[in-house]
Amino acid sequence: MPNLMSLLSVALDLTTSLGTEDRYRRLLEAVRHVVPCDAACLLRYEDGVLVPLAAHGLAPEALGRTFRAREHPRLDILCHAAAPVRFPPDSDLPDPFDGLLASDATSLAHVHACLGCPLRVEGALIGLLTADALDARAFDGVDAETLSWLGALAGAAVRTSQLIDALEHSAERAGLVADDLRRAAERDRGAGLLGTSPAMQKLRDEIALVGPSDLTVLITGETGAGKELVARAVHAASARRSEPLLHVNCAALPESVAESELFGHVRGAFTGAEQHRPGKLEVAHKGTLFLDEVGELPLSIQPKLLRALQEGEVQRVGADRALRVDVRILAATNRDIEKEVAEGRFRADLYHRLNVYRLAVPPLRDRKSDIPLLAGHFCDAARARLGVGPVRIAPAARELLLQGSWPGNVRELENTLFRMVLQASRGAPRGAPVVLEPAHLGGTFSPAPAPPAAHDDKAAEGAGRGAPPAAGATLHEQVDAYQRDLIRRAVAQHDGNWAAAARSLGMHRSNLHHLAKRLGLR
């Protein structure tokens, strides 16, 4: 009866007005009632690649990974299966989630229970549902018919969410089929912007607001924060998305060629001008021009750019007539542009023309809860580029990444992860798992100054007490002791609030509870 009620809840959700994330979360809750698992994952299939949509019991970086089916034997078997598949507990096929289990990073490399359901709609594969349990006999009581029903309902839930996403954008793309709409929706959301923190959600909301407006946008933020990705997201959200987005790095333009680069020239305008050449503003007609590092634009060029913004006209160097252009301007700077104006290094009238709508990109230190997701994404990119095996992040290394000051923001995090993967792969057999440890961070890593520790005896007592590892303790015992200490301190610093402690540790609340229970803290 409990299994029947769980399946019924999935069926009822198909007719309920739920957001995509809520629908997937409730689906995994039902899976856990039907299948007694320690970890479960819902993945979308597209062109041979599996992308996690939601997960339970997995490390935070798991949602930042992608899995090529042909590189993971178990996933490849599921993709070609017509029905749910149970893998033998002692199967020698590597588990794709080995090293990503939140409660025990090494457990899936040993004997465990594992099953998966291919999600098909009208015969076409749209995703997978997987479940793993540390108890090798955990799934013995789950019958094949129940798994088939669960797979069918899960496939319907995923398909329903995809269709809803498509219909939400049907006003802009009337007459197109659902798949075209869904792909457009993914572009409009800015696929390159990773992060689920409140700061990133606010930025996405701002992009969704200003994107369709055709207003000039000034994007501000520190070096490496992702200003170019924001510009691409604004363009993708605009009515000009089918036209070109051109990029000009103003900092790389010598004053001698800046005017020709932006406005073009006619043949004979200067020495070396052997033919007519349109400038970037002219080439971007009907599209968008992104002026990166606009604060570096030479003062001598600024009046001509101001005219282009005011009048919608450009005049090539050496030409005797102006050309009309229809172009949207997005500008970005990491400078204090108001200070530049006050000190006479940037024209006030041009600044006001550019600063119609401002988007401030948050630095990485203000959205540290996004670090595990970003780390998973960069580890996946490093694996593909460096040709190494699956990349895993040790809990101690993940904690240090969360403590980093990251003055170079996301770009610095990316470079650090690539460097760590390269160091960790030294001497590893080809295709063997690569585990990132604290030692791989190297001497250039700079942790942020630790805030004063808050002391709350009642919260600490509620979080549980444990002795430090004894001399001669195994690595597993020492890692457990380290995790206990981190959790105790996080809970104490947040006055016993486990949800706040989970956010500070970069974990989902349910994963923190699961880990704390295993460590004897609850």
LUMLODO-513906 format. One record per residue (C-alpha): z, x, y. Coordinates in steps of 0.25 Angstrom, whole numbers, plus 2048, in hexadecimal, padded with zeros to 3 digits. Each point is the difference from the previous one (the first is absolute). Last residue first. Layout:
# LUMLODO-513906
[rec [Z X Y]]
...
END
This chain:
# LUMLODO-513906
[rec [83D 857 835]]
[rec [801 80F 802]]
[rec [7FE 803 7F1]]
[rec [7F3 809 801]]
[rec [7F8 7F5 7F9]]
[rec [805 7F5 809]]
[rec [7FE 808 80D]]
[rec [7F1 802 7FB]]
[rec [7FE 7F1 7FE]]
[rec [807 7FD 80D]]
[rec [7F7 80A 808]]
[rec [7F4 7FB 7F9]]
[rec [803 7F2 804]]
[rec [802 804 80F]]
[rec [7F3 807 801]]
[rec [801 80F 803]]
[rec [7FE 809 80C]]
[rec [80F 805 7FF]]
[rec [803 7FA 80E]]
[rec [7FA 7F3 7FC]]
[rec [808 7FF 7F3]]
[rec [80D 803 808]]
[rec [7FC 7F4 809]]
[rec [7FF 7F7 7F4]]
[rec [80D 806 7FA]]
[rec [808 7FC 80C]]
[rec [80E 807 7FD]]
[rec [802 804 80E]]
[rec [7F2 807 802]]
[rec [805 80E 7FF]]
[rec [809 7FD 7F4]]
[rec [7F4 7FB 7F8]]
[rec [7F7 80C 804]]
[rec [80B 809 7FC]]
[rec [803 7FA 7F3]]
[rec [7F1 7FF 7FD]]
[rec [7FE 80F 803]]
[rec [80C 804 7F8]]
[rec [7FB 7F8 7F4]]
[rec [7F2 806 801]]
[rec [806 80E 800]]
[rec [809 7FD 7F4]]
[rec [7F4 7FA 7F8]]
[rec [7F8 80D 804]]
[rec [80B 809 7FA]]
[rec [801 7F8 7F3]]
[rec [7F1 801 7FE]]
[rec [800 80F 803]]
[rec [80B 801 7F5]]
[rec [80E 803 804]]
[rec [805 80E 7FD]]
[rec [80B 800 80B]]
[rec [804 7F1 802]]
[rec [7F8 7F7 808]]
[rec [808 7FB 80D]]
[rec [809 7F4 7FD]]
[rec [7FD 7F2 802]]
[rec [805 7F5 809]]
[rec [7FA 7F2 802]]
[rec [7F8 7F9 80B]]
[rec [80C 7F7 802]]
[rec [809 80B 802]]
[rec [7F6 807 80A]]
[rec [7FF 7F2 807]]
[rec [810 7FF 801]]
[rec [802 80F 804]]
[rec [7F6 7FF 80C]]
[rec [7FC 80D 806]]
[rec [7F3 801 808]]
[rec [7FA 80E 7FF]]
[rec [7FB 805 80D]]
[rec [7F0 800 800]]
[rec [7F9 80B 7F9]]
[rec [7F7 808 808]]
[rec [7F1 7FE 7FB]]
[rec [7FC 809 7F4]]
[rec [7F6 80B 804]]
[rec [7F6 805 7F5]]
[rec [7FA 80D 803]]
[rec [808 808 7F5]]
[rec [7F9 7F9 7F4]]
[rec [800 7F2 7FC]]
[rec [7FD 804 7F1]]
[rec [80F 803 7FE]]
[rec [803 7F2 802]]
[rec [7F8 7FC 7F4]]
[rec [7F3 7FA 7FE]]
[rec [7FC 7FD 7F2]]
[rec [7F2 802 7FB]]
[rec [7FC 7F9 7F3]]
[rec [7F7 808 7F7]]
[rec [7F1 7FE 802]]
[rec [7FD 80F 800]]
[rec [80C 808 7FB]]
[rec [80A 803 80B]]
[rec [800 80E 805]]
[rec [801 7FD 80F]]
[rec [7FF 7F1 801]]
[rec [80D 7FF 807]]
[rec [7FB 809 80C]]
[rec [7F3 7F8 801]]
[rec [807 7F2 800]]
[rec [80A 805 80A]]
[rec [7F5 805 80A]]
[rec [7F9 7F3 7FE]]
[rec [80D 7F8 803]]
[rec [803 809 80C]]
[rec [7F2 7FE 806]]
[rec [802 7F1 7FF]]
[rec [80E 800 806]]
[rec [7FB 808 80C]]
[rec [7F4 7F7 802]]
[rec [80A 7F4 7FF]]
[rec [809 805 80B]]
[rec [7FE 80F 805]]
[rec [80F 800 805]]
[rec [804 7FB 7F2]]
[rec [80F 801 801]]
[rec [801 7FF 7F1]]
[rec [80C 7F9 7F9]]
[rec [7F7 7F6 7F9]]
[rec [7F8 80C 7FA]]
[rec [80D 806 7FC]]
[rec [804 7F3 7F8]]
[rec [7F2 800 7FA]]
[rec [802 80F 7FB]]
[rec [80E 7FC 7FA]]
[rec [7FA 7F4 7F9]]
[rec [7F4 809 7FA]]
[rec [7F2 7FC 805]]
[rec [7F6 7FE 7F5]]
[rec [7F1 804 800]]
[rec [7F7 7FD 7F4]]
[rec [7F7 80C 7FC]]
[rec [7F9 809 809]]
[rec [7F2 800 806]]
[rec [804 805 80E]]
[rec [7F9 7F5 807]]
[rec [803 7F4 7F7]]
[rec [80F 805 7FE]]
[rec [801 802 80F]]
[rec [7FB 7F2 803]]
[rec [80A 7FA 7F6]]
[rec [80B 808 806]]
[rec [7FC 7FC 80E]]
[rec [801 7F1 7FC]]
[rec [80D 802 7F9]]
[rec [806 807 80C]]
[rec [7FB 7F5 80A]]
[rec [807 7F6 7F7]]
[rec [80D 808 7FF]]
[rec [7FF 804 80F]]
[rec [7FF 7F1 805]]
[rec [80F 7FE 801]]
[rec [800 80C 80A]]
[rec [7FA 7F7 80B]]
[rec [806 806 80D]]
[rec [7FF 80E 7FB]]
[rec [7F1 7FE 7FD]]
[rec [7FD 7FE 80E]]
[rec [7FC 7F2 804]]
[rec [7F2 7FD 806]]
[rec [801 7FA 80E]]
[rec [7F5 7F6 802]]
[rec [7FD 7FD 80F]]
[rec [7F7 7F5 806]]
[rec [7F8 802 80D]]
[rec [805 80F 801]]
[rec [7F1 805 801]]
[rec [7FD 7FA 80D]]
[rec [80D 803 806]]
[rec [7FF 80F 7FB]]
[rec [7F2 801 807]]
[rec [806 7FB 80D]]
[rec [80C 80A 7FF]]
[rec [7F7 80C 7FE]]
[rec [806 80A 7F7]]
[rec [805 80E 803]]
[rec [806 7FC 80D]]
[rec [80F 802 7FD]]
[rec [803 7F1 800]]
[rec [7F4 7FD 7F7]]
[rec [804 80A 7F6]]
[rec [80E 7FB 800]]
[rec [7FB 7F2 7FD]]
[rec [7F7 806 7F5]]
[rec [80C 806 7F8]]
[rec [7F7 807 7F7]]
[rec [7FC 7FC 7F1]]
[rec [7F4 7F9 805]]
[rec [7F7 7F5 7FB]]
[rec [7F4 7F8 805]]
[rec [7F9 7F4 7FB]]
[rec [7F4 7FB 808]]
[rec [7F7 7F4 7FD]]
[rec [7F1 802 803]]
[rec [7F5 7F8 806]]
[rec [7F7 809 807]]
[rec [7F7 7FF 80C]]
[rec [7F8 80C 804]]
[rec [800 807 80D]]
[rec [7F4 805 808]]
[rec [7FB 80E 805]]
[rec [803 808 7F4]]
[rec [805 80F 800]]
[rec [80C 7FE 7F8]]
[rec [800 7F2 7FA]]
[rec [805 7F4 808]]
[rec [809 7F7 7FA]]
[rec [803 7F1 804]]
[rec [80B 7F6 7FB]]
[rec [804 7FF 80F]]
[rec [80F 802 7FF]]
[rec [801 808 7F3]]
[rec [7F3 808 803]]
[rec [805 803 80E]]
[rec [80D 805 7FB]]
[rec [7F9 809 7F6]]
[rec [7F8 806 80C]]
[rec [80D 802 808]]
[rec [807 807 7F5]]
[rec [7F6 80B 7FD]]
[rec [804 809 80B]]
[rec [80F 7FE 7FC]]
[rec [7FD 806 7F2]]
[rec [804 7F7 7F4]]
[rec [80D 806 7FA]]
[rec [808 7F3 802]]
[rec [7F5 7F9 7F8]]
[rec [805 807 7F3]]
[rec [7F7 7F7 7F8]]
[rec [7F6 7F7 807]]
[rec [7FB 7F6 7F6]]
[rec [7F3 7F9 803]]
[rec [7FE 7F2 7FA]]
[rec [7F3 7F8 7FD]]
[rec [7F6 7F8 807]]
[rec [7FA 80D 806]]
[rec [808 80C 7FA]]
[rec [7F3 809 801]]
[rec [800 7FE 80F]]
[rec [80F 804 802]]
[rec [7FE 80C 7F7]]
[rec [7F5 805 808]]
[rec [7F1 7FF 7FE]]
[rec [7F7 80C 7FF]]
[rec [7F3 802 807]]
[rec [7F9 80D 7FC]]
[rec [801 80F 803]]
[rec [80D 801 807]]
[rec [802 80F 7FE]]
[rec [801 803 80F]]
[rec [804 7F3 807]]
[rec [7FA 7F2 803]]
[rec [7F3 804 7FA]]
[rec [7FF 7F5 7F6]]
[rec [80A 7F5 803]]
[rec [80F 800 7FE]]
[rec [80B 7F9 7F8]]
[rec [80C 7F8 806]]
[rec [80C 805 7F7]]
[rec [7FA 80D 7FA]]
[rec [7F8 803 80D]]
[rec [80D 7FF 809]]
[rec [809 808 7F6]]
[rec [7F6 80B 7FF]]
[rec [805 80A 80B]]
[rec [80E 7FA 800]]
[rec [802 805 7F2]]
[rec [802 7F4 7F6]]
[rec [80A 803 7F5]]
[rec [80C 7F9 807]]
[rec [7F7 7F4 802]]
[rec [7FE 7FD 7F2]]
[rec [7F5 7F6 7FF]]
[rec [800 7F6 7F5]]
[rec [7F5 7F5 7FE]]
[rec [803 7F2 7F9]]
[rec [7F3 7FA 7FD]]
[rec [7FC 7F2 7FF]]
[rec [805 7F6 7F5]]
[rec [80E 800 805]]
[rec [7FC 7FC 80E]]
[rec [807 7F2 7FF]]
[rec [80D 808 7FF]]
[rec [80A 802 7F5]]
[rec [7F9 80C 7FA]]
[rec [7FF 807 80E]]
[rec [80F 7FE 802]]
[rec [802 806 7F2]]
[rec [7F8 80C 803]]
[rec [807 802 80D]]
[rec [80D 7FF 7F8]]
[rec [7FB 80B 7F6]]
[rec [7FD 809 80C]]
[rec [80E 7FF 805]]
[rec [806 804 7F3]]
[rec [80D 806 804]]
[rec [7FB 80F 7FE]]
[rec [803 803 80F]]
[rec [809 7F7 806]]
[rec [7FC 7F2 805]]
[rec [7F8 7F8 80A]]
[rec [7F4 7F7 7FE]]
[rec [7F9 7FA 80D]]
[rec [7F8 7F4 7FD]]
[rec [7F4 7FA 808]]
[rec [800 7F1 7FD]]
[rec [7F6 7FA 7F6]]
[rec [80A 7F5 7FC]]
[rec [7FD 800 7F1]]
[rec [809 80D 7FE]]
[rec [80B 7FD 80A]]
[rec [808 7F6 7F7]]
[rec [7FE 805 7F2]]
[rec [802 80E 806]]
[rec [80E 7FC 806]]
[rec [804 7F9 7F2]]
[rec [7FC 80D 7F9]]
[rec [809 808 80A]]
[rec [80B 7F7 7FD]]
[rec [7FF 801 7F1]]
[rec [800 80F 802]]
[rec [80D 800 808]]
[rec [806 7F6 7F6]]
[rec [7FD 80A 7F5]]
[rec [7F5 7FC 7F5]]
[rec [7F8 80C 802]]
[rec [7F1 805 7FE]]
[rec [7F6 7FE 80B]]
[rec [7F3 805 7FA]]
[rec [7FC 7F1 7FA]]
[rec [800 7FB 80F]]
[rec [803 7F1 7FE]]
[rec [7F2 7FD 804]]
[rec [7FB 809 7F5]]
[rec [807 7F8 7F5]]
[rec [7FC 7F3 806]]
[rec [7F2 804 800]]
[rec [801 804 7F1]]
[rec [806 7F2 7FD]]
[rec [7F5 7F9 808]]
[rec [7F5 807 7F8]]
[rec [807 7FC 7F3]]
[rec [801 7F1 805]]
[rec [7F2 7FE 803]]
[rec [7FA 800 80E]]
[rec [7FD 7F3 807]]
[rec [80A 801 80B]]
[rec [805 80F 802]]
[rec [808 7FE 80D]]
[rec [806 7F3 7FD]]
[rec [801 804 7F1]]
[rec [80A 80A 803]]
[rec [80C 7F9 7FA]]
[rec [7F7 7FB 7F5]]
[rec [7FF 80D 7FA]]
[rec [80F 803 800]]
[rec [802 7F3 7F9]]
[rec [7F5 803 7F6]]
[rec [807 80D 7FD]]
[rec [80D 7FA 7FE]]
[rec [7FB 7F5 7F7]]
[rec [7F9 80B 7F8]]
[rec [80D 808 7FE]]
[rec [808 7F3 7FC]]
[rec [7F5 7FC 7F6]]
[rec [800 80E 7FA]]
[rec [80F 7FF 7FF]]
[rec [7FF 7F2 7F9]]
[rec [7F6 805 7F6]]
[rec [809 80C 7FD]]
[rec [80C 7F8 7FE]]
[rec [7F9 7F6 7F7]]
[rec [7FB 80C 7F7]]
[rec [80E 806 800]]
[rec [806 7F3 7FC]]
[rec [7F6 7FF 7F4]]
[rec [802 80E 7FC]]
[rec [80F 7FE 7FE]]
[rec [80B 807 807]]
[rec [80C 803 7F7]]
[rec [7FC 80E 7FC]]
[rec [7FE 804 80F]]
[rec [80D 808 802]]
[rec [7FF 807 7F3]]
[rec [7FD 80E 806]]
[rec [80B 7FE 80A]]
[rec [7FC 808 80D]]
[rec [7F7 7F4 804]]
[rec [7F2 800 806]]
[rec [7F8 7F5 805]]
[rec [7F1 7FF 805]]
[rec [7F8 7F5 806]]
[rec [7F1 804 803]]
[rec [7F5 7FC 80A]]
[rec [7F4 7F8 803]]
[rec [7F8 802 7F3]]
[rec [7F4 7F6 7FF]]
[rec [800 7F6 7F5]]
[rec [801 7F3 809]]
[rec [80D 806 806]]
[rec [806 80C 7F8]]
[rec [80E 806 801]]
[rec [801 80B 7F5]]
[rec [80E 7FF 7FB]]
[rec [809 80C 7FD]]
[rec [80B 805 7F6]]
[rec [809 80C 7FF]]
[rec [80D 802 7F9]]
[rec [806 80E 800]]
[rec [800 80D 7F9]]
[rec [800 80C 80A]]
[rec [7F8 803 80C]]
[rec [804 7F3 806]]
[rec [80E 805 801]]
[rec [7FE 80C 80A]]
[rec [802 7F9 80E]]
[rec [80C 7F8 7FB]]
[rec [804 7F4 809]]
[rec [7F4 7FF 809]]
[rec [7F5 802 7F5]]
[rec [7F5 808 807]]
[rec [801 80D 7F7]]
[rec [7F7 7FA 7F5]]
[rec [7F9 7F4 807]]
[rec [7F3 803 7FA]]
[rec [806 801 7F2]]
[rec [7FA 80B 7F8]]
[rec [7FA 7FC 7F2]]
[rec [808 806 7F5]]
[rec [805 7F2 7FB]]
[rec [80E 800 7FB]]
[rec [803 7F2 805]]
[rec [7F3 7FB 7FB]]
[rec [7F8 7FA 80B]]
[rec [800 7F1 802]]
[rec [7F2 7FA 805]]
[rec [7FE 7F3 807]]
[rec [7F2 7FA 7FD]]
[rec [7F1 803 802]]
[rec [803 80F 802]]
[rec [7F6 809 807]]
[rec [809 802 80D]]
[rec [80D 801 7F7]]
[rec [7FA 80B 7F8]]
[rec [7FC 807 80D]]
[rec [80F 7FE 805]]
[rec [805 807 7F4]]
[rec [7F7 80B 800]]
[rec [802 804 80F]]
[rec [7F5 808 806]]
[rec [7F5 7F5 7FD]]
[rec [808 7F6 807]]
[rec [801 807 80E]]
[rec [80E 7FD 805]]
[rec [803 7FF 80E]]
[rec [80E 804 806]]
[rec [807 7FB 80D]]
[rec [807 7F5 7F8]]
[rec [806 80A 7F7]]
[rec [806 808 80B]]
[rec [80C 7F6 800]]
[rec [805 804 7F2]]
[rec [7FD 7F5 7F6]]
[rec [80A 7F5 7FB]]
[rec [7F8 7F5 805]]
[rec [7F2 801 805]]
[rec [7F6 7F9 809]]
[rec [7F1 801 804]]
[rec [7FD 80E 7F9]]
[rec [7F1 804 801]]
[rec [7F8 802 7F3]]
[rec [7F3 807 802]]
[rec [7F3 7FE 7F7]]
[rec [7F9 7F9 80B]]
[rec [80B 7F7 804]]
[rec [80C 7FC 7F7]]
[rec [80D 7FB 807]]
[rec [80D 804 7FA]]
[rec [80D 7F8 7FD]]
[rec [80B 809 7FB]]
[rec [80D 7FF 7F8]]
[rec [80C 809 7FD]]
[rec [80D 7FE 7F8]]
[rec [7FA 7F5 7F7]]
[rec [806 7F4 7F9]]
[rec [7F2 7F8 800]]
[rec [801 7F1 804]]
[rec [80B 801 80A]]
[rec [7FA 80D 806]]
[rec [7F2 7FA 801]]
[rec [806 7F4 808]]
[rec [806 80A 80A]]
[rec [7F2 807 800]]
[rec [7F9 7F4 804]]
[rec [80A 7FC 80B]]
[rec [7FE 80E 806]]
[rec [7F1 7FE 7FF]]
[rec [800 7F2 807]]
[rec [80A 805 80B]]
[rec [7F6 80C 803]]
[rec [7F4 7F7 801]]
[rec [807 7F6 809]]
[rec [804 7F2 7F9]]
[rec [7FB 7F2 802]]
[rec [802 7FB 7F3]]
[rec [7F6 7FB 7F6]]
[rec [7FF 80D 7F8]]
[rec [80F 801 801]]
[rec [801 7F4 7F6]]
[rec [7F9 808 7F5]]
[rec [809 80C 802]]
[rec [80C 7F7 800]]
[rec [7FB 7FA 7F3]]
[rec [7FF 80D 7F9]]
[rec [80F 803 804]]
[rec [804 7F2 7FB]]
[rec [7F9 802 7F2]]
[rec [806 80E 7FF]]
[rec [80E 7FA 802]]
[rec [7FD 7F5 7F6]]
END
